Amino acid sequence: MVNLITYSFLRLFSFILSLIPRIFAIRIGSFLGLLMYYVFPLRSKVAKINLSIVFKDKNNREINTILKNTYKHFGKLIIEFIRMYNINIDIENLKYDKVLEKELLSDNGVIFMTAHIGNWEVITSILHKYKKVTAIARVQKNNGGNKFFNECRELLNVSLISNKGSKRKMLKSLLDKEILLIASDQNAKGHGTYINFFGKPCSIPKGAGHFYNATNSKILIGFCILKEDLKYHLEFKNIILKNKSEQRDDIIVEVNTIYSKMLEDIILKYPEQYFWFHKKWDKEIYN
């Protein structure tokens, strides 16, 4: 019953939001974020610890300012995402270098690594125009919410696989010369490779490096940032590995080192757009 109520409420809310011009919907999201910051500050303790690790030179007031802007940003994304059930993001609001077309249309598979910064949910709105996309998505505990969110992500040429789903299907998508979209910034704990991230060892998932080693697909790293004009700009790089080793573990370490450095750089430019609410480092830091 709870799942049905959740699903029905989200559909109704999306319909109402679809009747409102996008700029006003985003303002509603910003207000929602402020409400969360002042009234329901979920995971704020984790976020403050993460911010203090990254911005050692900032005082508590400055950390709180970044955190408040982070809540506002993710309030906007929540509203934007819920609207996507009824209204897809207009292509005019998605900006990217046309060089991306050449990279995506090359005759091989593409591993597209991203992170929970900006709006990762709209990346498929660009990629699916060029090739079939297999996107890895986290399963929500509420089945009604999970069904609604997956329906929001439905696009032509886009298939979803659970983050705990079949690795064979992920591998097959690359062998079929498709795009595999992976957000690789969550703590992989004992299953990942430890890479220094803002000066502290952080466990990064092995998936991208593993799939590259198995298929020799192209690796692109990109982040979709919300700019002041309320348009999304997809910034990306084609990664060429310098390490000529054929050892799987060496390749994974190099891929994750490059990825982590790029993520550090984009976080420093847009700190309020990063999802600080994950426990990025080992749990001892958060005790």
C-alpha positions in Angstrom: 0.0 0.0 0.0 2.8 2.4 0.9 4.5 1.7 -2.4 1.3 2.5 -4.4 0.8 5.7 -2.4 4.4 6.8 -3.1 4.1 6.0 -6.8 0.8 7.8 -7.1 1.9 10.8 -5.2 5.0 11.2 -7.3 3.1 10.9 -10.5 0.6 13.6 -9.4 3.4 15.9 -8.2 5.2 15.5 -11.5 2.0 16.4 -13.4 1.5 19.5 -11.3 5.2 20.5 -11.8 4.8 20.0 -15.6 2.2 22.7 -15.6 4.7 25.2 -14.2 7.4 26.9 -16.3 10.8 25.4 -15.6 12.3 28.5 -14.1 9.5 28.6 -11.4 9.8 24.9 -10.8 13.6 25.4 -10.1 12.8 28.2 -7.7 10.5 25.8 -5.9 13.3 23.3 -5.7 15.7 26.0 -4.3 13.1 26.7 -1.6 12.7 23.0 -0.9 16.5 22.8 -0.4 16.4 25.6 2.1 13.6 23.9 3.9 15.7 20.7 4.2 18.7 22.7 5.4 16.9 24.5 8.2 14.2 21.9 9.1 15.2 18.4 7.9 19.0 18.5 7.5 19.4 14.8 6.5 23.0 13.6 6.6 24.3 17.1 7.4 26.8 15.6 9.9 28.4 13.4 7.2 28.4 16.3 4.7 30.1 18.7 7.2 32.9 16.1 7.9 33.4 15.6 4.1 33.5 19.3 3.5 36.0 19.9 6.4 38.3 17.2 4.8 38.3 18.9 1.4 38.3 22.5 2.6 40.7 22.5 5.5 41.3 26.3 5.2 37.6 27.2 5.6 35.9 28.0 8.9 32.6 26.6 10.2 30.6 29.5 8.8 32.1 29.0 5.3 31.5 25.3 5.5 27.8 25.9 6.4 27.4 28.3 3.5 28.6 25.6 1.0 26.3 23.1 2.7 23.3 25.4 2.5 24.0 26.0 -1.2 24.3 22.2 -1.7 20.9 21.6 -0.2 19.5 24.3 -2.5 21.2 22.7 -5.5 19.8 19.3 -4.8 16.4 20.7 -4.1 16.5 22.0 -7.7 17.6 18.6 -9.0 14.8 16.7 -7.1 12.2 18.9 -8.7 13.9 18.8 -12.1 14.0 15.0 -12.0 10.4 14.6 -10.9 9.3 16.8 -13.8 11.1 14.5 -16.2 8.3 11.9 -15.8 6.1 14.2 -17.9 8.6 16.6 -19.5 12.1 15.6 -20.8 14.9 18.2 -20.5 14.7 20.5 -23.6 17.8 19.9 -25.8 18.3 23.7 -25.8 19.1 23.4 -22.1 21.9 20.8 -22.7 25.2 22.2 -23.9 28.3 20.2 -24.8 31.3 20.3 -27.1 30.5 18.8 -30.5 33.8 16.8 -30.3 31.7 14.5 -28.1 29.8 13.4 -31.2 33.0 12.1 -32.8 34.0 10.3 -29.6 30.6 8.6 -29.2 30.2 7.7 -32.8 33.5 5.9 -33.0 33.4 2.2 -33.9 33.9 0.8 -30.4 32.3 0.6 -27.0 32.4 3.6 -24.6 32.8 3.6 -20.9 31.4 6.9 -19.7 32.5 7.6 -16.1 30.6 10.3 -14.2 29.9 11.2 -10.5 27.2 12.6 -8.3 27.9 16.2 -9.2 25.8 18.7 -11.1 23.0 16.6 -12.6 24.2 13.1 -13.6 20.6 12.1 -14.4 20.4 14.2 -17.6 23.6 12.8 -19.2 21.6 10.0 -20.9 19.5 12.8 -22.5 22.6 13.6 -24.6 24.3 10.2 -25.0 21.2 8.2 -26.2 21.1 10.3 -29.4 24.3 8.7 -30.6 24.4 5.1 -29.3 22.4 2.7 -27.2 23.2 3.4 -23.5 23.3 1.0 -20.6 23.1 3.0 -17.4 23.8 1.6 -13.9 21.2 2.8 -11.4 20.8 2.3 -7.7 17.7 0.4 -6.6 15.5 2.3 -4.1 14.1 0.6 -1.1 10.6 1.8 -1.7 9.3 -0.1 -4.7 6.9 2.6 -5.7 9.6 5.2 -5.7 12.0 2.9 -7.5 9.3 2.3 -10.3 8.7 6.0 -10.6 12.4 7.0 -10.8 13.1 4.3 -13.4 10.2 5.5 -15.5 11.6 9.1 -15.3 14.8 7.7 -16.8 13.1 6.0 -19.7 14.4 7.2 -23.0 14.8 5.7 -26.5 18.0 3.6 -26.6 18.5 3.6 -22.8 18.5 0.4 -20.7 18.9 0.3 -16.9 20.8 -2.2 -14.9 20.9 -2.3 -11.1 24.2 -1.5 -9.5 24.0 -5.0 -8.1 23.0 -6.4 -11.5 24.7 -8.7 -14.0 28.3 -7.8 -14.8 27.9 -10.0 -17.9 25.2 -7.6 -19.2 27.4 -4.6 -18.6 30.3 -6.3 -20.4 28.1 -7.3 -23.3 26.9 -3.8 -23.8 30.5 -2.8 -24.5 31.2 -5.8 -26.7 28.1 -4.7 -28.7 29.8 -1.2 -29.1 27.3 0.6 -26.8 27.8 3.1 -24.0 28.1 2.0 -20.4 27.3 4.9 -18.0 28.8 4.5 -14.6 28.9 6.9 -11.6 32.1 5.8 -9.8 32.3 8.1 -6.8 30.6 6.0 -4.1 32.6 4.2 -1.4 33.3 0.7 -2.7 34.7 -0.3 0.7 36.6 -3.6 0.4 35.5 -4.2 -3.2 37.3 -1.1 -4.6 40.8 0.2 -5.1 42.2 2.7 -2.6 43.2 6.0 -4.3 44.1 9.3 -2.6 41.2 11.6 -2.8 41.8 15.1 -1.3 44.7 13.6 0.6 43.0 10.6 2.2 42.7 7.0 0.8 39.3 6.5 -0.7 37.9 3.2 -2.1 36.9 3.7 -5.8 34.9 1.0 -7.6 36.9 -1.2 -10.0 34.2 -1.5 -12.6 35.4 1.0 -15.2 39.0 -0.2 -15.2 37.9 -3.8 -15.2 35.6 -3.3 -18.2 38.3 -1.4 -20.0 40.8 -4.2 -19.5 38.3 -6.8 -20.7 37.1 -4.9 -23.8 39.6 -2.1 -24.6 36.7 0.2 -25.0 37.1 4.0 -25.1 37.0 5.8 -21.7 35.3 9.2 -21.3 35.0 11.0 -18.0 32.4 13.7 -17.9 30.3 15.8 -15.5 27.1 17.7 -16.2 27.1 21.0 -14.4 24.2 23.4 -13.9 25.3 26.9 -14.9 23.9 30.3 -13.8 21.9 30.5 -17.0 20.1 27.3 -15.8 21.5 25.3 -18.7 23.4 22.1 -18.2 26.9 21.9 -19.6 28.5 18.5 -20.1 32.3 18.8 -19.6 34.2 15.7 -20.6 37.7 14.3 -21.5 38.8 11.3 -23.5 41.2 9.3 -21.3 44.3 7.9 -22.9 46.2 5.6 -20.4 49.9 6.1 -20.2 50.6 2.8 -18.4 51.4 0.2 -20.9 51.0 -2.6 -18.4 48.7 -5.5 -19.3 48.1 -6.2 -15.6 44.4 -5.7 -14.8 45.1 -4.2 -11.3 47.6 -1.7 -12.7 45.1 -0.5 -15.3 42.3 -0.2 -12.7 44.6 1.9 -10.5 45.5 4.3 -13.4 41.9 4.7 -14.5 40.8 5.5 -10.9 43.7 7.8 -10.3 42.8 9.9 -13.4 39.1 9.8 -12.5 39.7 10.9 -8.9 41.9 13.8 -10.0 39.3 15.0 -12.5 36.6 14.7 -9.8 38.7 16.7 -7.4 39.2 19.5 -9.9 35.5 19.8 -10.8 34.5 19.7 -7.1 36.8 22.6 -6.3 35.1 24.6 -9.1 31.5 23.7 -8.1 31.6 22.6 -4.5 27.9 23.3 -3.9 27.0 20.9 -6.8 28.6 17.8 -5.3 26.6 15.2 -3.3 28.5 15.5 0.0 26.0 13.2 1.8 27.9 9.9 1.0 30.4 8.5 3.4 33.3 8.8 0.9 36.0 7.6 3.2 36.3 4.7 5.7 33.7 4.7 8.5 36.3 5.5 11.2 36.4 9.1 9.9 32.7 9.5 10.7 32.7 8.1 14.3 
